[in-house]
Amino acid sequence: MPSDLHVRLAVPSDAPALTRLINPIIKAGGTTAIEEILSDADLSDYFIAGSEVLFCHLVEAEGEVVGFQALCRDSDLPATWGDIATFARLEHKIPGVGTALFSRTIQAARDQRLTALNAQIRADNVPGLAYYTKMGFVTYRTLEAVPLRDGRPVDRILKRYDLT
């Protein structure tokens, strides 16, 4: 991890910074299943303090949030699995953000005695598929032709990272 990256747990007061990071990604489309702009309250509920959130880490560089990664429960997954979501700012990308976040996520997931992580990635999200593969996730299932809000079908690739 580059020494100028600082990873820490996100708290509810971080919601505005995380919203500023994720909304341009949502607006650009193609790399997240989230299709509607989030309010600070929605973001906090989905990724920081909601009842299904296990934890969320953010990474800062030069005092600015440049990425975040959340782990949540999903009723469609085994109880010992966490569902992961990762976001890095679109502009002025900094190498090592995803790796720094994932290192902390693995440690926290093991501390919570989870056995696996699940990533659900749109099939057209080439950078997302590459990231999770680089981190060691393995494809275990494909959900075919999941419709987007506009009705367009896009497959979802499910990848697992074994923590045991």
C-alpha positions as CSV (number, residue, x, y, z in Angstrom):
1,M,0.0,0.0,0.0
2,P,1.4,3.4,-0.9
3,S,2.3,5.3,2.3
4,D,0.1,8.2,1.4
5,L,-3.1,6.1,1.6
6,H,-5.0,6.1,4.9
7,V,-7.6,3.4,5.4
8,R,-10.2,3.6,8.2
9,L,-13.7,2.6,9.1
10,A,-16.4,4.9,7.6
11,V,-18.8,6.5,10.0
12,P,-22.2,8.2,9.3
13,S,-20.6,11.6,9.0
14,D,-18.6,10.4,6.0
15,A,-21.8,9.9,4.0
16,P,-21.5,13.2,2.1
17,A,-18.0,12.4,1.0
18,L,-18.9,8.9,-0.1
19,T,-22.0,10.2,-1.9
20,R,-19.8,12.7,-3.8
21,L,-17.6,9.8,-4.8
22,I,-20.3,7.3,-5.9
23,N,-22.8,9.5,-7.6
24,P,-20.5,10.4,-10.6
25,I,-20.0,6.6,-11.0
26,I,-23.7,6.0,-11.0
27,K,-24.3,8.8,-13.4
28,A,-21.6,7.5,-15.8
29,G,-23.2,4.0,-15.8
30,G,-21.8,0.7,-16.8
31,T,-19.8,-0.1,-13.7
32,T,-22.4,-0.5,-10.9
33,A,-25.8,-2.1,-10.6
34,I,-27.0,1.0,-8.7
35,E,-28.8,3.1,-11.3
36,E,-30.3,6.0,-9.3
37,I,-28.3,8.8,-7.7
38,L,-28.1,8.3,-3.9
39,S,-28.8,10.8,-1.1
40,D,-26.5,11.0,1.8
41,A,-29.1,9.1,3.9
42,D,-29.5,6.4,1.3
43,L,-25.7,5.9,1.1
44,S,-25.4,5.7,4.8
45,D,-28.1,3.1,5.0
46,Y,-26.7,1.0,2.1
47,F,-23.1,1.2,3.0
48,I,-22.3,2.6,6.5
49,A,-24.9,2.2,9.1
50,G,-27.8,0.2,7.8
51,S,-29.0,-3.0,9.5
52,E,-27.4,-5.2,6.8
53,V,-24.0,-3.5,6.8
54,L,-21.2,-5.4,8.5
55,F,-18.6,-2.7,8.0
56,C,-17.4,-0.1,5.5
57,H,-13.8,1.1,5.0
58,L,-12.8,4.2,3.1
59,V,-9.4,5.3,1.9
60,E,-8.1,8.8,1.9
61,A,-5.2,10.4,0.1
62,E,-4.1,13.9,0.9
63,G,-7.2,14.4,3.0
64,E,-9.7,13.4,0.3
65,V,-11.8,10.2,0.1
66,V,-10.6,8.3,-3.0
67,G,-12.4,5.0,-2.5
68,F,-14.6,2.9,-0.2
69,Q,-15.5,-0.8,0.2
70,A,-18.5,-2.1,2.1
71,L,-19.4,-5.6,3.3
72,C,-23.0,-6.4,3.9
73,R,-25.3,-9.3,4.6
74,D,-27.5,-10.6,1.8
75,S,-30.4,-13.0,2.6
76,D,-29.7,-14.8,-0.7
77,L,-26.2,-15.8,0.5
78,P,-25.1,-18.2,3.3
79,A,-25.1,-16.5,6.8
80,T,-21.3,-16.8,6.9
81,W,-20.8,-14.9,3.7
82,G,-20.4,-11.2,3.1
83,D,-21.5,-9.3,0.0
84,I,-18.8,-6.8,-1.1
85,A,-19.1,-3.5,-3.0
86,T,-16.1,-1.5,-4.0
87,F,-15.9,2.1,-5.4
88,A,-13.0,4.3,-6.4
89,R,-13.3,7.8,-7.7
90,L,-13.5,8.2,-11.5
91,E,-11.1,11.0,-12.0
92,H,-7.5,11.1,-10.9
93,K,-7.3,7.5,-10.0
94,I,-4.6,6.5,-7.5
95,P,-2.9,3.1,-7.8
96,G,-3.3,0.8,-4.8
97,V,-6.7,2.1,-3.5
98,G,-8.5,-1.2,-4.2
99,T,-5.7,-3.3,-2.8
100,A,-5.5,-1.3,0.4
101,L,-9.2,-1.5,0.9
102,F,-9.3,-5.3,0.2
103,S,-6.5,-6.0,2.6
104,R,-8.4,-4.3,5.4
105,T,-11.7,-6.0,4.4
106,I,-10.2,-9.5,4.5
107,Q,-8.9,-8.9,8.0
108,A,-12.2,-7.5,9.3
109,A,-14.2,-10.3,7.6
110,R,-12.0,-13.0,9.2
111,D,-12.4,-11.2,12.6
112,Q,-16.1,-11.6,12.1
113,R,-15.6,-15.3,11.3
114,L,-17.0,-15.0,7.8
115,T,-16.0,-17.9,5.5
116,A,-16.4,-16.2,2.1
117,L,-17.0,-13.0,0.2
118,N,-19.4,-12.6,-2.7
119,A,-19.0,-10.0,-5.5
120,Q,-21.8,-9.5,-8.0
121,I,-20.5,-7.7,-11.0
122,R,-22.2,-6.6,-14.2
123,A,-20.8,-8.5,-17.1
124,D,-20.2,-5.3,-18.9
125,N,-18.1,-3.9,-16.0
126,V,-14.7,-4.9,-17.4
127,P,-12.7,-3.0,-14.8
128,G,-14.7,-4.5,-11.9
129,L,-14.3,-8.0,-13.2
130,A,-10.6,-7.4,-13.6
131,Y,-10.3,-6.0,-10.1
132,Y,-12.1,-8.9,-8.3
133,T,-10.1,-11.4,-10.4
134,K,-6.9,-9.7,-9.4
135,M,-7.9,-9.9,-5.7
136,G,-8.4,-13.7,-6.1
137,F,-12.1,-14.0,-6.5
138,V,-13.3,-17.0,-8.6
139,T,-16.5,-17.1,-10.7
140,Y,-19.0,-19.5,-9.4
141,R,-22.3,-18.5,-11.1
142,T,-23.8,-16.2,-13.8
143,L,-27.2,-14.6,-13.5
144,E,-28.3,-14.2,-17.1
145,A,-30.1,-11.3,-18.6
146,V,-30.9,-9.3,-15.4
147,P,-32.8,-6.2,-16.7
148,L,-31.6,-2.7,-16.0
149,R,-34.0,0.1,-15.2
150,D,-34.4,0.8,-19.0
151,G,-35.2,-2.9,-19.6
152,R,-31.8,-3.7,-21.2
153,P,-30.6,-7.2,-20.1
154,V,-27.1,-7.5,-18.6
155,D,-25.7,-10.6,-17.1
156,R,-24.3,-10.5,-13.5
157,I,-21.2,-12.5,-12.7
158,L,-21.0,-13.9,-9.2
159,K,-17.5,-14.3,-7.8
160,R,-16.4,-15.8,-4.5
161,Y,-13.4,-15.3,-2.3
162,D,-12.8,-18.1,0.1
163,L,-11.6,-16.8,3.6
164,T,-10.9,-20.3,5.1
